[in-house]
Amino acid sequence: MSDPSALDLSLLRRTYARAALGESDVADDPIAQFAAWFAEAQHAQVPEPNGMTLATATPDGRPSARVVLLKSVDARGFVFFCDYRSRKGQELDANARAALAFWWEPLERQVRVEGRVERASREESAAYFATRPRGSRLGAWTSRQSSVLPDRAALERELAAVEQRFAGVDDVPLPDHWGGFRVVPDAIEFWQGRPDRLHDRIRYRLTSGGWTLDRLSP
Ligand SMILES: Cc1cc2nc3c(=O)[nH]c(=O)nc-3n(C[C@H](O)[C@H](O)[C@H](O)COP(=O)(O)O)c2cc1C
């Protein structure tokens, strides 16, 4: 008897044919190339173009992945924010390496980033925290991210206690347990979908002489 919950997706396929990516199309600097593609993703109205899959791993090599939001990028790297006590925070404290993947479906583009990870400075995290709506700032005090809760009500009780604690306080401060991580890239790949699965892949790798470009087989 066939499994009623099994999905056979073997015929679910799309042809990617929007564009091509050549060695001469890309910038010398991968961050400049990322900025150019990000602007095109925004222009194409990709929903939440700064959503990225973040992969981390325990020191013994058990991987985990989740979506987070890119909040800044420059020559120093790619920054996101979270609770340092979370699963990803603990994994990054023990094994400070990560990978990121963006999928911009309307453009048939993927960007992959790999590198070591460092914490953002407290000043940088405080500056970002101050831009968050009050509810999100209170949420950072309320949630111990990735811990097990008995039920939703426990979270709401904690929120009520936090609301009371900060009643009348305009500048809800940055919690010690919360802040940014920066992925400092040593490899960045730009992927453009092409027909017949013969996609274009251009990878930048950091070498002693700077960024080196390679075309990878699809
Ligand atoms: C679109 C989207 C954006 C998210 N952005 C963040 C984020 O910026 N920071 C964060 O800590 N979690 C974010 N999350 C939640 C994470 O996916 C995840 O549930 C949470 O960080 C706990 O992960 P962990 O237990 O592996 O640490 C986001 C989820 C989605 C779907």
The ligand as an SDF file (V2000), in Angstrom:
LIG
                    3D

 31 33  0  0  0  0  0  0  0  0999 V2000
   11.9750   35.2550    7.5170 C   0  0  0  0  0  0  0  0  0  0  0  0
   12.5740   34.9210    8.8770 C   0  0  0  0  0  0  0  0  0  0  0  0
   13.4590   35.8140    9.4590 C   0  0  0  0  0  0  0  0  0  0  0  0
   14.0410   35.5130   10.6940 C   0  0  0  0  0  0  0  0  0  0  0  0
   14.9610   36.3720   11.2060 N   0  0  0  0  0  0  0  0  0  0  0  0
   15.6030   36.0520   12.3590 C   0  0  0  0  0  0  0  0  0  0  0  0
   16.6660   36.8700   12.8450 C   0  0  0  0  0  0  0  0  0  0  0  0
   17.0860   37.8660   12.2150 O   0  0  0  0  0  0  0  0  0  0  0  0
   17.2420   36.5230   14.0330 N   0  0  0  0  0  0  0  0  0  0  0  0
   16.8420   35.4240   14.7330 C   0  0  0  0  0  0  0  0  0  0  0  0
   17.4000   35.1740   15.8050 O   0  0  0  0  0  0  0  0  0  0  0  0
   15.8660   34.6040   14.2830 N   0  0  0  0  0  0  0  0  0  0  0  0
   15.2410   34.9000   13.1030 C   0  0  0  0  0  0  0  0  0  0  0  0
   14.2530   34.0670   12.6250 N   0  0  0  0  0  0  0  0  0  0  0  0
   13.8970   32.8670   13.3980 C   0  0  0  0  0  0  0  0  0  0  0  0
   14.9240   31.7520   13.1370 C   0  0  0  0  0  0  0  0  0  0  0  0
   14.6320   31.1260   11.8830 O   0  0  0  0  0  0  0  0  0  0  0  0
   14.9640   30.7050   14.2410 C   0  0  0  0  0  0  0  0  0  0  0  0
   13.6710   30.1950   14.4840 O   0  0  0  0  0  0  0  0  0  0  0  0
   15.5100   31.2490   15.5620 C   0  0  0  0  0  0  0  0  0  0  0  0
   16.5950   32.1250   15.3410 O   0  0  0  0  0  0  0  0  0  0  0  0
   15.9560   30.1230   16.4930 C   0  0  0  0  0  0  0  0  0  0  0  0
   16.9660   29.3660   15.8630 O   0  0  0  0  0  0  0  0  0  0  0  0
   17.9680   28.4110   16.6830 P   0  0  0  0  0  0  0  0  0  0  0  0
   17.1270   27.6850   17.7050 O   0  0  0  0  0  0  0  0  0  0  0  0
   18.5790   27.5100   15.6850 O   0  0  0  0  0  0  0  0  0  0  0  0
   18.9990   29.3190   17.3270 O   0  0  0  0  0  0  0  0  0  0  0  0
   13.6800   34.3230   11.3920 C   0  0  0  0  0  0  0  0  0  0  0  0
   12.7780   33.4360   10.7830 C   0  0  0  0  0  0  0  0  0  0  0  0
   12.2450   33.7210    9.5420 C   0  0  0  0  0  0  0  0  0  0  0  0
   11.3140   32.7310    8.9060 C   0  0  0  0  0  0  0  0  0  0  0  0
  1  2  1  0
  2  3  1  0
  2 30  2  0
  3  4  2  0
  4  5  1  0
  4 28  1  0
  5  6  2  0
  6  7  1  0
  6 13  1  0
  7  8  2  0
  7  9  1  0
  9 10  1  0
 10 11  2  0
 10 12  1  0
 12 13  2  0
 13 14  1  0
 14 15  1  0
 14 28  1  0
 15 16  1  0
 16 17  1  0
 16 18  1  0
 18 19  1  0
 18 20  1  0
 20 21  1  0
 20 22  1  0
 22 23  1  0
 23 24  1  0
 24 25  2  0
 24 26  1  0
 24 27  1  0
 28 29  2  0
 29 30  1  0
 30 31  1  0
M  END
$$$$
